[in-house]
Amino acid sequence: MLLNLLIVGVFVLGTYPLPETFRDVLWEIEFVVVALFILEYMFILVIILRIFTFCFIFGLSILI
């Protein structure tokens, strides 16, 4: 939730006429936040795949 608020805040600040140096800092912040989003979703995907694999392997043996 904090990342969502941060990215929205950076986007809103980017719509105002700001000095070029401040825009560069905003772009760097946006880049880091998007990288964190990607890492978070990759982590979730790995966890879900492990759970799915566990359930698939052991779930079928329970049904048989």
N, C-alpha and C positions, 0 to 999 in steps of 0.2 A: 504494500500500500504506500509505503514511503517513496519507493521508486516511481510509482505512478504520479504522486503529487509533485515530485521533483521534476519529472519530465514535462508535466503540464506547466509548471512554473517557468521552466526554461523556455518552453514554447511561447508562453505569453510574453515573457520578457523580450524574446526575439522579435516580437511584432512592434515594439517601440523603437523610435529612432535613438540608437545608442552609439557611442564611440566604437570605432573599429576594434580597438583592443578588448573592449568588454564583449563584443560579439565573438571574438576569437575564444575568449574564456568560456562563453556560453556553449560554443560549438564543442570544445573539449569536454565540458561537463556532460553534454548530450551524448557524446561518443562513449564516455565511460558508463553512463547509465544504460545505454543500449547494449553495451558489452555485458553488463551485469544481468540484464534481462535475458540475453542469449544464454549465459551460463546457468541462470536459474532454470530456464526451460529445458536445457540439456540435462541438468541434474534430475529434474522431474521425469523426463523421458527415460533415463537410465533406471531410475527407481521403479517406474511403472513396468518397464520391460522385465526387470528382475522379478517383480511380483507376478506378472503374467506368466513368465516361464515357470516359476515355482508352482503356481496354481495349475498350469497345464500338465506339468509332469506328475505332480502328486495328486491332482484332482482326478485324472483319468484312472489312476490305480485305485482310488477310493470308489469310483463308480463301478468298476469291474468286479 
